[in-house]
Amino acid sequence: MFGRLMPEDGKFFDMFNQHAELCVKGAHELLALTTDFGNIDQHLHAIDQIEKQADTITDKTIAMLHKTFITPLDRDDIHRLITKMDDILDMMEDAAQTVSLYDIQHVTPEARRLAELVLACTLKVQEVLLLLPNMKHGRRITELCNEIDRLESDADHVMHAALSRLFRDEPDVRNLIKLKTLYEFMESVTDRCEDVANIIEGIVVENA
């Protein structure tokens, strides 16, 4: 249906897909940071560069939005979608920088599990955005959005259990604060993925 509206409407979807690919790359680096602690600087640098590339895509998308008379989706939806996608990598970068800035000396199993859930969420976001141009995939898009919601709930449970163990077992108050901040940032990445899923669900409803 979108092809009838604008010959070049695919450019917006291309931008979404490029950004989603960067989110997945960033998530791989975040997970690597929790499993390859000896190369923290390398993974931090990679995430920083990925986030900058994503910012460029976001800026180009918004600029294109201002120049385009007829858009394949509601203009506000396009703006909100690319902005919320950018939030995913911003939060990911915050989580990664916490490890360096707070001089965290070891990563817990809970942090690794949260990183795994972040990667799972970004992969679902990437998958759903590949389907977005064709509303014939509306049912599958909705299913994927629900899966993102479930992954976010899983991350929420992992974080709460991690915090409970931290306050119960960690004797060093400074280390407690460091890890608490890391857990919260990592769980917030899944929150941003859920925000993207909610926007996409709304788009499906509007264009069904």
TIRO-2110 file (N, C-alpha, C; in Angstrom, 1 decimal):
// TIRO-2110
0.8, -1.2, 0.0, N, 1, A
0.0, 0.0, 0.0, CA, 1, A
0.8, 1.3, 0.0, C, 1, A
2.0, 1.2, 0.7, N, 2, A
2.9, 2.4, 0.7, CA, 2, A
3.4, 2.8, -0.6, C, 2, A
3.6, 1.8, -1.5, N, 3, A
4.2, 2.1, -2.8, CA, 3, A
3.4, 3.1, -3.6, C, 3, A
2.1, 3.1, -3.4, N, 4, A
1.2, 4.0, -4.1, CA, 4, A
1.4, 5.4, -3.7, C, 4, A
1.9, 5.6, -2.5, N, 5, A
2.0, 7.0, -1.9, CA, 5, A
3.2, 7.8, -2.4, C, 5, A
4.3, 7.1, -2.5, N, 6, A
5.5, 7.8, -2.8, CA, 6, A
6.6, 6.9, -3.4, C, 6, A
7.1, 7.2, -4.6, N, 7, A
8.1, 6.3, -5.3, CA, 7, A
9.3, 6.0, -4.4, C, 7, A
9.7, 7.0, -3.6, N, 8, A
11.0, 6.8, -2.9, CA, 8, A
10.7, 6.6, -1.4, C, 8, A
9.5, 6.1, -1.1, N, 9, A
9.2, 5.9, 0.4, CA, 9, A
10.1, 4.9, 1.0, C, 9, A
10.7, 4.0, 0.3, N, 10, A
11.6, 3.0, 0.8, CA, 10, A
12.8, 3.5, 1.6, C, 10, A
13.2, 4.8, 1.3, N, 11, A
14.3, 5.4, 1.9, CA, 11, A
14.2, 5.4, 3.4, C, 11, A
13.0, 5.7, 3.9, N, 12, A
12.7, 5.8, 5.3, CA, 12, A
12.9, 4.4, 6.0, C, 12, A
12.4, 3.4, 5.3, N, 13, A
12.5, 2.0, 5.8, CA, 13, A
14.0, 1.6, 5.8, C, 13, A
14.7, 2.0, 4.7, N, 14, A
16.2, 1.7, 4.7, CA, 14, A
16.9, 2.3, 5.9, C, 14, A
16.5, 3.5, 6.2, N, 15, A
17.1, 4.2, 7.4, CA, 15, A
16.8, 3.4, 8.7, C, 15, A
15.6, 3.0, 8.8, N, 16, A
15.2, 2.2, 10.0, CA, 16, A
16.0, 0.9, 10.1, C, 16, A
16.2, 0.2, 8.9, N, 17, A
16.9, -1.0, 8.9, CA, 17, A
18.4, -0.8, 9.2, C, 17, A
19.0, 0.2, 8.7, N, 18, A
20.4, 0.5, 8.9, CA, 18, A
20.6, 0.8, 10.4, C, 18, A
19.7, 1.5, 11.0, N, 19, A
19.8, 1.9, 12.4, CA, 19, A
19.6, 0.6, 13.3, C, 19, A
18.7, -0.2, 12.9, N, 20, A
18.4, -1.5, 13.6, CA, 20, A
19.7, -2.4, 13.6, C, 20, A
20.3, -2.4, 12.4, N, 21, A
21.5, -3.2, 12.3, CA, 21, A
22.6, -2.7, 13.3, C, 21, A
22.7, -1.4, 13.4, N, 22, A
23.7, -0.9, 14.3, CA, 22, A
23.3, -1.2, 15.8, C, 22, A
22.0, -1.2, 16.1, N, 23, A
21.6, -1.6, 17.4, CA, 23, A
22.1, -3.0, 17.8, C, 23, A
21.9, -3.9, 16.8, N, 24, A
22.3, -5.3, 17.0, CA, 24, A
23.9, -5.4, 17.2, C, 24, A
24.6, -4.6, 16.4, N, 25, A
26.1, -4.6, 16.5, CA, 25, A
26.5, -4.1, 17.9, C, 25, A
25.8, -3.0, 18.3, N, 26, A
26.1, -2.5, 19.6, CA, 26, A
25.8, -3.5, 20.7, C, 26, A
24.7, -4.2, 20.6, N, 27, A
24.3, -5.2, 21.6, CA, 27, A
25.4, -6.4, 21.6, C, 27, A
25.9, -6.8, 20.5, N, 28, A
26.9, -7.8, 20.4, CA, 28, A
28.2, -7.3, 21.2, C, 28, A
28.5, -6.0, 21.0, N, 29, A
29.7, -5.5, 21.7, CA, 29, A
29.4, -5.4, 23.2, C, 29, A
28.2, -5.0, 23.6, N, 30, A
27.9, -5.0, 25.0, CA, 30, A
28.0, -6.3, 25.6, C, 30, A
27.5, -7.4, 25.0, N, 31, A
27.6, -8.7, 25.5, CA, 31, A
29.1, -9.1, 25.5, C, 31, A
29.8, -8.8, 24.5, N, 32, A
31.3, -9.1, 24.5, CA, 32, A
32.0, -8.4, 25.6, C, 32, A
31.6, -7.2, 26.0, N, 33, A
32.2, -6.5, 27.1, CA, 33, A
32.0, -7.3, 28.4, C, 33, A
30.9, -8.0, 28.5, N, 34, A
30.7, -8.8, 29.8, CA, 34, A
31.3, -10.1, 29.8, C, 34, A
31.8, -10.6, 28.6, N, 35, A
32.4, -11.9, 28.6, CA, 35, A
33.9, -11.8, 28.2, C, 35, A
34.4, -10.7, 27.7, N, 36, A
35.8, -10.5, 27.3, CA, 36, A
36.3, -9.3, 28.1, C, 36, A
36.4, -9.5, 29.4, N, 37, A
36.7, -8.3, 30.3, CA, 37, A
38.1, -7.8, 30.1, C, 37, A
38.9, -8.6, 29.5, N, 38, A
40.3, -8.1, 29.3, CA, 38, A
40.5, -7.1, 28.1, C, 38, A
39.4, -7.0, 27.3, N, 39, A
39.5, -6.0, 26.2, CA, 39, A
38.3, -5.0, 26.3, C, 39, A
38.2, -4.5, 27.5, N, 40, A
37.1, -3.5, 27.7, CA, 40, A
37.2, -2.3, 26.8, C, 40, A
38.4, -1.7, 26.7, N, 41, A
38.6, -0.5, 25.9, CA, 41, A
38.2, -0.7, 24.5, C, 41, A
38.5, -1.9, 23.9, N, 42, A
38.2, -2.2, 22.6, CA, 42, A
36.7, -2.2, 22.4, C, 42, A
36.0, -2.8, 23.3, N, 43, A
34.5, -2.9, 23.1, CA, 43, A
33.8, -1.5, 23.4, C, 43, A
34.4, -0.8, 24.3, N, 44, A
33.9, 0.6, 24.6, CA, 44, A
34.0, 1.5, 23.4, C, 44, A
35.2, 1.4, 22.7, N, 45, A
35.4, 2.2, 21.5, CA, 45, A
34.5, 1.8, 20.4, C, 45, A
34.3, 0.5, 20.3, N, 46, A
33.4, 0.0, 19.2, CA, 46, A
31.9, 0.5, 19.4, C, 46, A
31.5, 0.4, 20.7, N, 47, A
30.1, 0.9, 21.0, CA, 47, A
30.0, 2.4, 20.7, C, 47, A
31.0, 3.2, 21.1, N, 48, A
31.1, 4.6, 20.9, CA, 48, A
31.0, 4.9, 19.4, C, 48, A
31.7, 4.2, 18.5, N, 49, A
31.7, 4.4, 17.1, CA, 49, A
30.3, 4.0, 16.5, C, 49, A
29.8, 3.0, 17.0, N, 50, A
28.5, 2.5, 16.5, CA, 50, A
27.4, 3.6, 16.8, C, 50, A
27.5, 4.1, 18.1, N, 51, A
26.5, 5.1, 18.5, CA, 51, A
26.6, 6.3, 17.6, C, 51, A
27.8, 6.7, 17.3, N, 52, A
28.0, 7.9, 16.4, CA, 52, A
27.4, 7.7, 15.0, C, 52, A
27.6, 6.5, 14.5, N, 53, A
27.0, 6.1, 13.2, CA, 53, A
25.5, 6.2, 13.2, C, 53, A
24.9, 5.7, 14.3, N, 54, A
23.5, 5.7, 14.5, CA, 54, A
23.0, 7.1, 14.6, C, 54, A
23.7, 8.0, 15.3, N, 55, A
23.3, 9.4, 15.4, CA, 55, A
23.2, 10.0, 14.0, C, 55, A
24.2, 9.7, 13.1, N, 56, A
24.2, 10.2, 11.7, CA, 56, A
22.9, 9.8, 11.0, C, 56, A
22.6, 8.5, 11.1, N, 57, A
21.4, 8.0, 10.5, CA, 57, A
20.1, 8.7, 11.0, C, 57, A
20.1, 8.9, 12.3, N, 58, A
18.9, 9.6, 12.9, CA, 58, A
18.8, 11.0, 12.3, C, 58, A
19.9, 11.7, 12.3, N, 59, A
19.9, 13.1, 11.7, CA, 59, A
19.5, 13.1, 10.3, C, 59, A
20.0, 12.1, 9.5, N, 60, A
19.6, 12.1, 8.0, CA, 60, A
18.1, 11.8, 7.9, C, 60, A
17.6, 10.9, 8.7, N, 61, A
16.2, 10.6, 8.7, CA, 61, A
15.3, 11.8, 9.0, C, 61, A
15.7, 12.5, 10.0, N, 62, A
14.9, 13.7, 10.4, CA, 62, A
15.0, 14.8, 9.3, C, 62, A
16.2, 14.9, 8.7, N, 63, A
16.3, 15.9, 7.7, CA, 63, A
15.5, 15.5, 6.5, C, 63, A
15.5, 14.2, 6.1, N, 64, A
14.7, 13.7, 5.0, CA, 64, A
13.2, 13.9, 5.3, C, 64, A
12.8, 13.8, 6.5, N, 65, A
11.4, 14.0, 6.9, CA, 65, A
11.0, 15.4, 6.6, C, 65, A
11.9, 16.3, 6.9, N, 66, A
11.5, 17.8, 6.7, CA, 66, A
11.4, 18.1, 5.2, C, 66, A
12.1, 17.3, 4.4, N, 67, A
12.1, 17.6, 2.9, CA, 67, A
11.1, 16.9, 2.1, C, 67, A
10.5, 15.9, 2.8, N, 68, A
9.6, 15.0, 2.1, CA, 68, A
8.1, 15.4, 2.2, C, 68, A
7.4, 15.6, 1.1, N, 69, A
6.0, 16.1, 1.2, CA, 69, A
5.1, 15.0, 1.6, C, 69, A
5.2, 13.8, 1.0, N, 70, A
4.3, 12.7, 1.3, CA, 70, A
5.2, 11.6, 1.9, C, 70, A
4.9, 11.1, 3.0, N, 71, A
5.6, 10.1, 3.7, CA, 71, A
4.9, 8.8, 3.8, C, 71, A
5.6, 7.6, 3.9, N, 72, A
4.9, 6.3, 3.9, CA, 72, A
4.2, 6.0, 5.2, C, 72, A
4.6, 6.7, 6.2, N, 73, A
4.0, 6.6, 7.5, CA, 73, A
3.6, 8.0, 8.0, C, 73, A
2.8, 8.0, 9.1, N, 74, A
2.6, 9.3, 9.7, CA, 74, A
3.9, 10.0, 10.1, C, 74, A
4.0, 11.3, 9.8, N, 75, A
5.2, 12.0, 10.1, CA, 75, A
5.7, 11.9, 11.6, C, 75, A
4.7, 12.0, 12.5, N, 76, A
5.0, 11.9, 13.9, CA, 76, A
5.5, 10.5, 14.2, C, 76, A
5.0, 9.5, 13.6, N, 77, A
5.4, 8.1, 13.8, CA, 77, A
6.8, 7.9, 13.4, C, 77, A
7.2, 8.4, 12.2, N, 78, A
8.5, 8.3, 11.7, CA, 78, A
9.5, 9.0, 12.7, C, 78, A
9.2, 10.2, 13.1, N, 79, A
10.0, 10.9, 14.0, CA, 79, A
10.2, 10.2, 15.4, C, 79, A
9.1, 9.7, 15.9, N, 80, A
9.1, 9.0, 17.2, CA, 80, A
9.9, 7.7, 17.1, C, 80, A
9.7, 7.0, 16.0, N, 81, A
10.3, 5.7, 15.8, CA, 81, A
11.9, 5.8, 15.7, C, 81, A
12.3, 6.7, 14.9, N, 82, A
13.8, 6.8, 14.7, CA, 82, A
14.4, 7.4, 16.0, C, 82, A
13.7, 8.3, 16.7, N, 83, A
14.2, 8.9, 17.9, CA, 83, A
14.3, 7.8, 19.0, C, 83, A
13.3, 7.0, 19.1, N, 84, A
13.3, 5.9, 20.2, CA, 84, A
14.4, 4.9, 19.8, C, 84, A
14.6, 4.6, 18.5, N, 85, A
15.6, 3.7, 18.2, CA, 85, A
17.0, 4.2, 18.6, C, 85, A
17.1, 5.5, 18.4, N, 86, A
18.4, 6.2, 18.8, CA, 86, A
18.6, 6.1, 20.3, C, 86, A
17.5, 6.1, 21.1, N, 87, A
17.6, 6.0, 22.5, CA, 87, A
18.2, 4.6, 22.9, C, 87, A
17.9, 3.6, 22.1, N, 88, A
18.4, 2.3, 22.4, CA, 88, A
19.9, 2.3, 22.5, C, 88, A
20.6, 2.9, 21.5, N, 89, A
22.0, 2.9, 21.5, CA, 89, A
22.6, 3.9, 22.5, C, 89, A
21.9, 5.0, 22.7, N, 90, A
22.3, 6.0, 23.7, CA, 90, A
22.4, 5.3, 25.1, C, 90, A
21.4, 4.5, 25.4, N, 91, A
21.3, 3.8, 26.7, CA, 91, A
22.4, 2.7, 26.8, C, 91, A
22.6, 2.1, 25.6, N, 92, A
23.6, 1.0, 25.6, CA, 92, A
25.0, 1.6, 25.8, C, 92, A
25.2, 2.8, 25.3, N, 93, A
26.5, 3.5, 25.5, CA, 93, A
26.7, 3.8, 26.9, C, 93, A
25.6, 4.3, 27.6, N, 94, A
25.6, 4.7, 29.0, CA, 94, A
26.0, 3.5, 29.8, C, 94, A
25.4, 2.3, 29.5, N, 95, A
25.7, 1.1, 30.3, CA, 95, A
27.2, 0.7, 30.1, C, 95, A
27.7, 0.8, 28.9, N, 96, A
29.1, 0.4, 28.6, CA, 96, A
30.0, 1.4, 29.3, C, 96, A
29.8, 2.6, 29.3, N, 97, A
30.6, 3.6, 29.9, CA, 97, A
30.7, 3.5, 31.4, C, 97, A
29.6, 3.0, 32.0, N, 98, A
29.5, 2.8, 33.4, CA, 98, A
30.6, 1.9, 33.9, C, 98, A
30.9, 0.8, 33.1, N, 99, A
32.0, -0.1, 33.4, CA, 99, A
33.3, 0.6, 33.6, C, 99, A
33.6, 1.5, 32.6, N, 100, A
34.9, 2.2, 32.6, CA, 100, A
34.9, 3.3, 33.7, C, 100, A
33.8, 4.2, 33.7, N, 101, A
33.8, 5.3, 34.5, CA, 101, A
33.8, 5.0, 36.0, C, 101, A
33.1, 3.9, 36.3, N, 102, A
33.0, 3.4, 37.7, CA, 102, A
34.1, 2.4, 38.1, C, 102, A
34.9, 2.1, 37.1, N, 103, A
36.0, 1.2, 37.4, CA, 103, A
35.5, -0.1, 38.0, C, 103, A
34.5, -0.7, 37.3, N, 104, A
34.0, -2.0, 37.7, CA, 104, A
35.0, -3.0, 37.4, C, 104, A
35.4, -3.8, 38.4, N, 105, A
36.5, -4.8, 38.3, CA, 105, A
36.1, -6.2, 37.8, C, 105, A
34.8, -6.5, 38.0, N, 106, A
34.3, -7.8, 37.5, CA, 106, A
32.8, -7.6, 37.1, C, 106, A
32.4, -8.5, 36.1, N, 107, A
31.0, -8.4, 35.7, CA, 107, A
30.3, -9.7, 36.2, C, 107, A
29.2, -9.5, 36.8, N, 108, A
28.4, -10.6, 37.4, CA, 108, A
27.7, -11.4, 36.4, C, 108, A
27.2, -12.6, 36.7, N, 109, A
26.4, -13.4, 35.8, CA, 109, A
25.1, -12.7, 35.5, C, 109, A
24.6, -11.9, 36.4, N, 110, A
23.3, -11.2, 36.1, CA, 110, A
23.5, -10.1, 35.1, C, 110, A
24.7, -9.4, 35.1, N, 111, A
25.0, -8.4, 34.1, CA, 111, A
25.1, -9.1, 32.7, C, 111, A
25.7, -10.3, 32.7, N, 112, A
25.8, -11.0, 31.4, CA, 112, A
24.5, -11.4, 30.9, C, 112, A
23.6, -11.9, 31.8, N, 113, A
22.2, -12.3, 31.4, CA, 113, A
21.5, -11.1, 30.9, C, 113, A
21.6, -9.9, 31.5, N, 114, A
21.0, -8.7, 31.0, CA, 114, A
21.5, -8.4, 29.6, C, 114, A
22.8, -8.5, 29.4, N, 115, A
23.4, -8.2, 28.1, CA, 115, A
22.8, -9.2, 27.0, C, 115, A
22.6, -10.5, 27.4, N, 116, A
22.0, -11.4, 26.5, CA, 116, A
20.6, -11.0, 26.1, C, 116, A
19.8, -10.5, 27.1, N, 117, A
18.5, -10.1, 26.8, CA, 117, A
18.4, -8.8, 26.0, C, 117, A
19.4, -7.9, 26.1, N, 118, A
19.5, -6.8, 25.3, CA, 118, A
19.7, -7.2, 23.8, C, 118, A
20.6, -8.1, 23.6, N, 119, A
20.9, -8.6, 22.3, CA, 119, A
19.6, -9.3, 21.7, C, 119, A
18.9, -10.1, 22.5, N, 120, A
17.7, -10.7, 22.0, CA, 120, A
16.7, -9.7, 21.6, C, 120, A
16.5, -8.6, 22.4, N, 121, A
15.6, -7.6, 22.1, CA, 121, A
15.9, -6.8, 20.8, C, 121, A
17.2, -6.5, 20.6, N, 122, A
17.6, -5.8, 19.4, CA, 122, A
17.4, -6.6, 18.2, C, 122, A
17.6, -7.9, 18.3, N, 123, A
17.4, -8.8, 17.1, CA, 123, A
15.9, -8.9, 16.7, C, 123, A
15.1, -8.8, 17.7, N, 124, A
13.6, -8.8, 17.4, CA, 124, A
13.2, -7.5, 16.8, C, 124, A
13.8, -6.4, 17.3, N, 125, A
13.6, -5.1, 16.7, CA, 125, A
14.0, -5.1, 15.3, C, 125, A
15.2, -5.6, 15.0, N, 126, A
15.6, -5.7, 13.6, CA, 126, A
14.7, -6.5, 12.7, C, 126, A
14.2, -7.6, 13.3, N, 127, A
13.3, -8.5, 12.5, CA, 127, A
12.0, -7.8, 12.2, C, 127, A
11.5, -7.1, 13.2, N, 128, A
10.2, -6.5, 13.0, CA, 128, A
10.2, -5.3, 12.0, C, 128, A
11.4, -4.6, 12.0, N, 129, A
11.5, -3.5, 11.1, CA, 129, A
11.7, -3.9, 9.7, C, 129, A
12.2, -5.1, 9.5, N, 130, A
12.3, -5.6, 8.1, CA, 130, A
10.9, -5.9, 7.5, C, 130, A
10.0, -6.2, 8.4, N, 131, A
8.6, -6.6, 8.0, CA, 131, A
7.7, -5.3, 7.8, C, 131, A
8.1, -4.2, 8.5, N, 132, A
7.2, -3.1, 8.6, CA, 132, A
6.7, -2.5, 7.3, C, 132, A
7.5, -2.5, 6.2, N, 133, A
7.0, -1.9, 4.9, CA, 133, A
5.7, -2.6, 4.4, C, 133, A
5.4, -3.8, 4.8, N, 134, A
4.3, -4.5, 4.2, CA, 134, A
3.3, -4.9, 5.3, C, 134, A
2.2, -4.3, 5.3, N, 135, A
1.2, -4.5, 6.3, CA, 135, A
0.6, -5.9, 6.2, C, 135, A
0.9, -6.7, 5.2, N, 136, A
0.4, -8.0, 5.1, CA, 136, A
1.1, -8.9, 6.2, C, 136, A
2.2, -8.4, 6.7, N, 137, A
2.9, -9.0, 7.8, CA, 137, A
2.4, -8.6, 9.2, C, 137, A
1.3, -7.9, 9.2, N, 138, A
0.8, -7.3, 10.4, CA, 138, A
0.7, -8.3, 11.6, C, 138, A
0.2, -9.5, 11.4, N, 139, A
0.1, -10.5, 12.5, CA, 139, A
1.5, -10.8, 13.0, C, 139, A
2.4, -11.1, 12.1, N, 140, A
3.8, -11.4, 12.6, CA, 140, A
4.4, -10.3, 13.3, C, 140, A
4.2, -9.1, 12.8, N, 141, A
4.8, -7.9, 13.4, CA, 141, A
4.3, -7.8, 14.8, C, 141, A
3.0, -8.0, 15.0, N, 142, A
2.4, -7.9, 16.4, CA, 142, A
3.0, -9.0, 17.3, C, 142, A
3.2, -10.2, 16.7, N, 143, A
3.8, -11.3, 17.5, CA, 143, A
5.2, -10.9, 18.0, C, 143, A
6.0, -10.3, 17.0, N, 144, A
7.3, -9.9, 17.4, CA, 144, A
7.3, -8.9, 18.5, C, 144, A
6.4, -7.9, 18.3, N, 145, A
6.3, -6.9, 19.4, CA, 145, A
6.0, -7.4, 20.7, C, 145, A
5.1, -8.4, 20.7, N, 146, A
4.8, -9.1, 22.0, CA, 146, A
6.0, -9.9, 22.6, C, 146, A
6.8, -10.4, 21.7, N, 147, A
8.0, -11.1, 22.1, CA, 147, A
9.0, -10.1, 22.7, C, 147, A
9.1, -8.9, 22.1, N, 148, A
9.9, -7.9, 22.7, CA, 148, A
9.4, -7.5, 24.1, C, 148, A
8.1, -7.4, 24.3, N, 149, A
7.5, -7.1, 25.6, CA, 149, A
7.9, -8.1, 26.6, C, 149, A
7.9, -9.4, 26.2, N, 150, A
8.2, -10.5, 27.1, CA, 150, A
9.7, -10.5, 27.5, C, 150, A
10.5, -10.1, 26.5, N, 151, A
11.9, -10.1, 26.8, CA, 151, A
12.2, -8.9, 27.8, C, 151, A
11.5, -7.8, 27.6, N, 152, A
11.7, -6.7, 28.5, CA, 152, A
11.2, -7.1, 29.9, C, 152, A
10.2, -7.9, 30.0, N, 153, A
9.7, -8.3, 31.3, CA, 153, A
10.7, -9.3, 32.0, C, 153, A
11.3, -10.1, 31.1, N, 154, A
12.4, -11.0, 31.6, CA, 154, A
13.6, -10.2, 32.2, C, 154, A
14.0, -9.1, 31.5, N, 155, A
15.1, -8.3, 31.9, CA, 155, A
14.7, -7.6, 33.2, C, 155, A
13.5, -7.2, 33.4, N, 156, A
13.0, -6.6, 34.6, CA, 156, A
13.1, -7.5, 35.8, C, 156, A
12.7, -8.8, 35.6, N, 157, A
12.8, -9.8, 36.6, CA, 157, A
14.3, -10.1, 37.0, C, 157, A
15.1, -10.2, 36.0, N, 158, A
16.6, -10.4, 36.2, CA, 158, A
17.2, -9.3, 37.0, C, 158, A
16.8, -8.0, 36.6, N, 159, A
17.4, -6.9, 37.4, CA, 159, A
16.9, -6.9, 38.8, C, 159, A
15.6, -7.1, 39.1, N, 160, A
15.1, -7.1, 40.4, CA, 160, A
15.8, -8.2, 41.3, C, 160, A
16.0, -9.4, 40.7, N, 161, A
16.6, -10.5, 41.4, CA, 161, A
18.1, -10.1, 41.7, C, 161, A
18.7, -9.5, 40.7, N, 162, A
20.1, -9.1, 40.8, CA, 162, A
20.3, -8.0, 41.9, C, 162, A
19.3, -7.1, 42.0, N, 163, A
19.4, -6.0, 43.0, CA, 163, A
19.2, -6.7, 44.4, C, 163, A
18.2, -7.6, 44.5, N, 164, A
18.0, -8.3, 45.7, CA, 164, A
19.2, -9.0, 46.3, C, 164, A
19.9, -9.7, 45.4, N, 165, A
21.1, -10.4, 45.8, CA, 165, A
22.2, -9.4, 46.1, C, 165, A
22.3, -8.3, 45.4, N, 166, A
23.3, -7.3, 45.6, CA, 166, A
23.2, -6.7, 47.0, C, 166, A
22.0, -6.3, 47.3, N, 167, A
21.8, -5.7, 48.7, CA, 167, A
21.9, -6.7, 49.8, C, 167, A
21.7, -7.9, 49.5, N, 168, A
21.8, -9.0, 50.5, CA, 168, A
23.2, -9.4, 50.8, C, 168, A
24.0, -9.5, 49.7, N, 169, A
25.3, -10.2, 49.8, CA, 169, A
26.5, -9.3, 49.6, C, 169, A
26.4, -8.1, 49.0, N, 170, A
27.5, -7.3, 48.7, CA, 170, A
27.9, -6.4, 49.9, C, 170, A
29.1, -6.6, 50.5, N, 171, A
29.5, -5.9, 51.7, CA, 171, A
30.0, -4.5, 51.4, C, 171, A
30.6, -4.3, 50.1, N, 172, A
31.2, -3.0, 49.7, CA, 172, A
30.1, -2.1, 49.2, C, 172, A
29.9, -1.0, 49.9, N, 173, A
28.8, -0.1, 49.4, CA, 173, A
29.1, 0.5, 48.1, C, 173, A
30.4, 0.9, 47.9, N, 174, A
30.8, 1.5, 46.6, CA, 174, A
30.5, 0.5, 45.4, C, 174, A
30.9, -0.8, 45.6, N, 175, A
30.7, -1.8, 44.6, CA, 175, A
29.2, -2.0, 44.4, C, 175, A
28.4, -1.9, 45.4, N, 176, A
27.0, -2.1, 45.3, CA, 176, A
26.4, -1.0, 44.4, C, 176, A
26.8, 0.2, 44.7, N, 177, A
26.3, 1.4, 43.9, CA, 177, A
26.7, 1.2, 42.4, C, 177, A
27.9, 0.8, 42.2, N, 178, A
28.4, 0.6, 40.8, CA, 178, A
27.6, -0.4, 40.0, C, 178, A
27.4, -1.6, 40.6, N, 179, A
26.7, -2.6, 40.0, CA, 179, A
25.2, -2.3, 39.8, C, 179, A
24.7, -1.7, 40.8, N, 180, A
23.2, -1.2, 40.7, CA, 180, A
23.0, -0.3, 39.5, C, 180, A
23.9, 0.6, 39.3, N, 181, A
23.8, 1.5, 38.2, CA, 181, A
24.0, 0.8, 36.9, C, 181, A
24.9, -0.1, 36.8, N, 182, A
25.1, -0.9, 35.6, CA, 182, A
23.8, -1.7, 35.3, C, 182, A
23.3, -2.4, 36.3, N, 183, A
22.1, -3.2, 36.1, CA, 183, A
20.9, -2.3, 35.5, C, 183, A
20.8, -1.2, 36.1, N, 184, A
19.6, -0.3, 35.7, CA, 184, A
19.8, 0.2, 34.3, C, 184, A
21.0, 0.6, 33.9, N, 185, A
21.2, 1.0, 32.6, CA, 185, A
21.0, -0.1, 31.6, C, 185, A
21.4, -1.3, 31.9, N, 186, A
21.3, -2.4, 30.9, CA, 186, A
19.8, -2.8, 30.8, C, 186, A
19.1, -2.8, 31.9, N, 187, A
17.6, -3.1, 31.8, CA, 187, A
16.9, -2.0, 31.0, C, 187, A
17.4, -0.7, 31.2, N, 188, A
16.8, 0.4, 30.5, CA, 188, A
16.9, 0.3, 28.9, C, 188, A
17.9, -0.4, 28.5, N, 189, A
18.0, -0.7, 27.0, CA, 189, A
16.8, -1.5, 26.5, C, 189, A
16.4, -2.5, 27.3, N, 190, A
15.3, -3.3, 26.9, CA, 190, A
14.0, -2.4, 27.0, C, 190, A
13.9, -1.5, 27.9, N, 191, A
12.8, -0.6, 28.0, CA, 191, A
12.6, 0.2, 26.7, C, 191, A
13.8, 0.7, 26.2, N, 192, A
13.8, 1.5, 24.9, CA, 192, A
13.3, 0.6, 23.8, C, 192, A
13.8, -0.7, 23.8, N, 193, A
13.3, -1.6, 22.7, CA, 193, A
11.8, -1.8, 22.8, C, 193, A
11.3, -1.9, 24.0, N, 194, A
9.8, -2.0, 24.2, CA, 194, A
9.1, -0.7, 23.7, C, 194, A
9.7, 0.4, 23.9, N, 195, A
9.1, 1.7, 23.4, CA, 195, A
9.0, 1.6, 21.9, C, 195, A
10.0, 1.1, 21.2, N, 196, A
10.0, 1.0, 19.7, CA, 196, A
8.9, 0.0, 19.3, C, 196, A
8.8, -1.1, 20.1, N, 197, A
7.7, -2.1, 19.7, CA, 197, A
6.3, -1.5, 19.9, C, 197, A
6.1, -0.7, 20.9, N, 198, A
4.8, 0.0, 21.1, CA, 198, A
4.5, 0.9, 20.0, C, 198, A
5.5, 1.7, 19.5, N, 199, A
5.2, 2.6, 18.4, CA, 199, A
4.9, 1.8, 17.1, C, 199, A
5.6, 0.7, 16.9, N, 200, A
5.3, -0.1, 15.7, CA, 200, A
3.9, -0.8, 15.8, C, 200, A
3.5, -1.2, 17.0, N, 201, A
2.2, -1.8, 17.2, CA, 201, A
1.1, -0.7, 16.8, C, 201, A
1.4, 0.5, 17.2, N, 202, A
0.4, 1.6, 16.9, CA, 202, A
0.4, 1.8, 15.4, C, 202, A
1.5, 1.7, 14.7, N, 203, A
1.5, 1.9, 13.3, CA, 203, A
0.7, 0.8, 12.6, C, 203, A
0.9, -0.4, 13.1, N, 204, A
0.1, -1.5, 12.5, CA, 204, A
-1.4, -1.3, 12.6, C, 204, A
-1.8, -0.8, 13.8, N, 205, A
-3.2, -0.6, 14.0, CA, 205, A
-3.7, 0.5, 13.1, C, 205, A
-2.9, 1.6, 12.9, N, 206, A
-3.3, 2.7, 12.1, CA, 206, A
-3.5, 2.3, 10.6, C, 206, A
-2.6, 1.4, 10.2, N, 207, A
-2.6, 1.0, 8.8, CA, 207, A
-3.2, -0.3, 8.4, C, 207, A
-3.9, -0.9, 9.4, N, 208, A
-4.5, -2.2, 9.2, CA, 208, A
-5.6, -2.1, 8.2, C, 208, A
END
